[in-house]
Amino acid sequence: MKIIFLTFIVFISTLFVLPVRADSGFNGNYLYQAYRDYDRNIASRDSFAYMGYVRGVAAMMIAEKKMCVDDDFAFSQAFDAVGNYLKQHPKSRSEIPVLAVVISLETEFPCSKSS
């Protein structure tokens, strides 16, 4: 478990260190537009990228107990939570996408102190 967590931390750290061009296209605005495709049931590359990105971050958070879910949890709940967060917090779209995903999922699916 610790190796997975350390790998995740290293990955997230590289997001802050590696230079990202402003026109690279992968930012919170892109994530929100991709969510809108997902929400409208549009089978686009962007909607699939959105689902994959959110699912990957959510799976890591569940494994590391940063996000706690019931047995009947469906990843579509995470997709909706992140999309709603981006919709309600437009300012967050100017930051790196992982921040919005982590904040929204920690808020929507908190773990108790004993977890």
C-alpha positions in Angstrom: 0.0 0.0 0.0 2.8 2.4 0.9 4.4 1.8 -2.5 1.2 2.7 -4.3 0.8 5.8 -2.2 4.4 6.9 -2.8 4.0 6.3 -6.5 0.9 8.4 -6.5 2.7 11.2 -4.6 5.6 11.1 -7.1 3.2 11.3 -10.0 1.3 14.2 -8.5 4.5 16.0 -7.7 5.7 15.8 -11.3 2.5 17.6 -12.3 3.7 20.6 -10.3 7.3 20.4 -11.5 7.0 19.6 -15.2 6.4 22.7 -17.3 3.0 22.7 -18.9 2.4 25.1 -21.8 -0.7 27.2 -21.4 -2.0 26.0 -24.8 -1.4 22.3 -23.9 -5.2 21.9 -23.6 -5.3 19.8 -20.5 -6.6 22.0 -17.8 -9.8 22.4 -15.7 -11.6 24.0 -18.6 -10.9 21.0 -20.8 -12.0 18.7 -18.0 -15.2 20.6 -17.6 -15.9 20.5 -21.4 -15.2 16.8 -21.3 -17.6 16.4 -18.4 -20.3 18.2 -20.4 -19.9 15.7 -23.2 -20.2 12.9 -20.6 -23.3 14.5 -19.1 -24.9 14.7 -22.5 -24.1 11.1 -23.3 -21.9 12.1 -26.2 -19.5 9.3 -27.0 -16.5 11.4 -27.7 -12.8 11.0 -27.1 -13.1 13.8 -24.5 -15.9 12.1 -22.6 -13.9 8.9 -22.5 -10.8 10.8 -21.4 -12.9 12.4 -18.6 -14.2 9.1 -17.3 -10.7 7.5 -17.4 -9.1 10.4 -15.7 -11.6 10.7 -12.9 -11.8 6.9 -12.5 -8.0 6.7 -12.2 -7.8 9.4 -9.5 -10.8 8.0 -7.7 -9.4 4.4 -7.7 -6.2 5.7 -6.2 -8.0 7.7 -3.6 -10.2 4.7 -2.6 -7.1 2.5 -2.3 -5.4 5.0 -0.1 -8.5 5.7 1.9 -8.6 9.4 0.9 -12.1 8.7 -0.4 -14.6 6.3 1.3 -17.4 4.7 -0.6 -20.2 2.1 0.1 -20.2 -1.3 -1.5 -22.8 -0.2 -4.0 -20.6 2.7 -5.2 -20.5 3.3 -9.0 -17.8 5.4 -10.6 -20.6 7.4 -12.3 -21.2 9.0 -8.9 -17.6 10.2 -9.0 -18.0 11.5 -12.5 -21.1 13.5 -11.4 -19.5 14.8 -8.2 -16.4 16.1 -10.1 -18.6 17.6 -12.9 -20.9 19.4 -10.4 -17.8 20.7 -8.5 -16.4 22.2 -11.7 -19.8 23.7 -12.6 -20.2 25.2 -9.2 -16.6 26.4 -8.9 -15.7 28.0 -12.2 -12.5 29.5 -10.7 -11.2 25.9 -10.1 -11.1 25.3 -13.9 -8.0 27.5 -14.2 -6.0 25.1 -12.0 -4.5 21.7 -12.8 -7.4 19.2 -13.1 -6.2 16.8 -10.4 -6.9 19.5 -7.7 -10.6 19.8 -8.7 -10.9 16.0 -8.8 -9.3 15.4 -5.4 -11.1 18.3 -3.7 -14.5 17.3 -5.0 -14.1 13.6 -4.2 -12.8 14.2 -0.7 -15.8 16.5 -0.1 -18.4 14.2 -1.6 -17.0 10.9 -0.2 -15.3 11.8 3.1 -13.6 9.2 5.3 -14.3 9.2 9.0 -11.4 9.9 11.4 -11.2 6.2 12.3 -10.6 5.0 8.7 
